Amino acid sequence: MSRVVMRKRAHGAGNGSAAQSKRGRERLELLLDLEGRLRALPAAEDVRFFAINETRALLDYSQAFFVSLNARGKARMEAASGLGTVDANAPLVRALENVAERMARDLSDAKDKEKRRAHVRWSLEVPDDAGDNDEELRTWPFRQFLWLSLRDRAGRPFGGLLLARKTEWKDADAVIGERLASAVAHALMALESPSLLRRLAPPRWLMVAAPLVLAVLMLLPVPMTAVAPVEVVADDPFIVAAPMDGVIAEIIKDPDTPVRAGDLLFVFDDTRLKADAEVAARREAVALARLETVRKAAFGDPDARRRLAEAKAELALARAEREHAERLLGLVRVRAARDGVVIYSDPSDWIRRPVKTGEKVMEIADPARVALRISLPVKDAVAVRPGSRVRVFLDADPLRVLTGRVRTVAFHAEEMPGGMLAYRVTADLDGDGRTQVRIGYRGSAQVFGETVPLGFYLFRRPVAAFRQYFGI
């Protein structure tokens, strides 16, 4: 009887071996079919979806995840089986990313004889002092994990397939999984190139030395600079101001017109002034006639002698009023006080316009004497002193760079057109630069300040904004 039992056992063993062999052939055929379908996929996104959804019959997993790894080994879940999108902030997703990171780290820390492995198997046990993310795994039903590493052509891992189920993973599953992972990695490498950091693969010493070199560079001395609007203006121009209150009737000289001393510039409306002068002259004649009458009566009339002084005073007042009216009438025609070029906006801005005494109407400038007027914004203000260097880029001649030196710097900021607060900086051009520009040119000026470390130059604005916002 014992022989029969033994035979039955041998027969049963033979049947099991035949079943396993058949199962192995079926899995091999399925693996070859999946590899062929993988290589025919058109996009990397299709490969990821295929790897975690279409391979369930081959590896019999309950849940599969596609995880990418950066150069530092940080895991990020990109896809999950049965899900269209992955919520990166979900606690379970973070917990599974931690599992993937630790399994990938275990694989990279394997001994030399085990480095040929491309998989890690875990039977997860959550400790009592688990973190908030790992705490989510306590209720996770699939506690048996298989990590299949995805490697590039140089053998560096760039991701992996994390497979989970309830039953323990077998060696056969791991071998077939490695083959599948190799096909997935090959398809991904063919469809998308690796990142620049992975292609360069900087050595560890470079990663340590780079921050040190950067810190040394931050100490290099560089000049503080700021770019501001600039205008070419006349140097020490003669201001032609209104000599009296009135209305300008006519402007004789057009803008940018050369004039000589004594040339007529503009004329006031004299209608009222002539009337005032005529009235003042008649008032003087009346006062003079009254004085003569009082003077004749003063010989025999004591009252007339007392009114004599009053009549003289009235005559003096009338004469002063007439002289004042004539003097104003003489100011109607305004003439140039020196040779130069007339500078003002436009004749239509002044004709029939009332002006006040002392109001600037135009300038007379020497075209050979020019200066730079720079409006340095308050937010870009650097420590500029007289003698600091200036580089000028004019809009009219952008290919030429002019140089100069700062002459004066205003202590207080002024409001410029457009509501901008800026410091007024005056600079002189060097050498032949004065002959290459004309009054009215505009452009940009680079103003150089004191020398500071490169780090201060780069982070001056962020630090200022931080302190203004937080008040520290």
Number of C-alpha atoms within 10 A of each C-alpha: 6 7 8 9 10 11 12 12 12 12 12 12 12 12 12 12 12 12 12 12 12 12 12 13 12 13 17 14 13 15 21 14 11 20 18 12 12 22 16 11 15 11 13 16 14 12 21 23 20 18 24 21 17 13 18 16 11 18 17 14 22 15 17 22 28 21 25 22 19 14 14 6 17 16 23 20 22 16 22 22 21 12 10 8 10 14 12 13 8 11 16 18 19 20 18 21 24 17 20 33 22 15 22 24 13 13 21 16 11 13 10 7 7 11 12 10 15 23 23 19 20 15 15 13 10 14 10 8 8 12 11 12 16 19 17 18 20 14 8 10 11 17 18 19 25 26 28 29 27 27 19 17 10 8 8 14 21 20 26 27 28 27 26 24 17 14 14 15 20 10 10 11 15 20 15 16 24 20 15 24 23 19 20 25 22 17 21 23 16 13 16 10 11 15 12 8 10 16 10 9 11 11 8 8 8 11 10 10 11 11 11 12 11 11 13 12 13 16 13 13 15 17 15 20 21 19 19 18 17 24 21 23 21 23 18 13 19 18 16 21 16 22 18 15 14 19 19 21 17 17 18 14 17 15 16 17 11 17 20 14 11 12 16 16 18 21 18 26 18 19 9 11 19 15 12 18 20 15 16 22 20 14 18 21 15 14 21 19 13 16 21 14 14 22 18 13 16 16 10 9 12 10 11 17 16 12 15 19 14 13 21 18 13 18 21 15 16 22 20 15 19 21 15 15 20 18 13 19 19 12 15 21 17 20 18 19 16 15 16 21 21 23 23 17 12 12 14 10 10 18 17 14 12 13 19 13 11 13 14 14 17 19 21 25 25 19 20 14 16 24 22 26 22 28 25 28 21 14 12 13 18 17 13 20 16 13 15 17 18 24 17 25 19 21 12 11 13 11 9 11 12 19 18 22 20 22 15 17 16 12 9 10 15 17 13 13 7 6 8 14 17 21 20 19 21 22 25 23 21 12 10 10 14 18 12 9 21 17 20 12 15 22 17 18 27 19 27 23 20 14 14 14 15 19 17 17 16 12 11 11 13 11 12 13 12 11 11 10 9 7 8 7
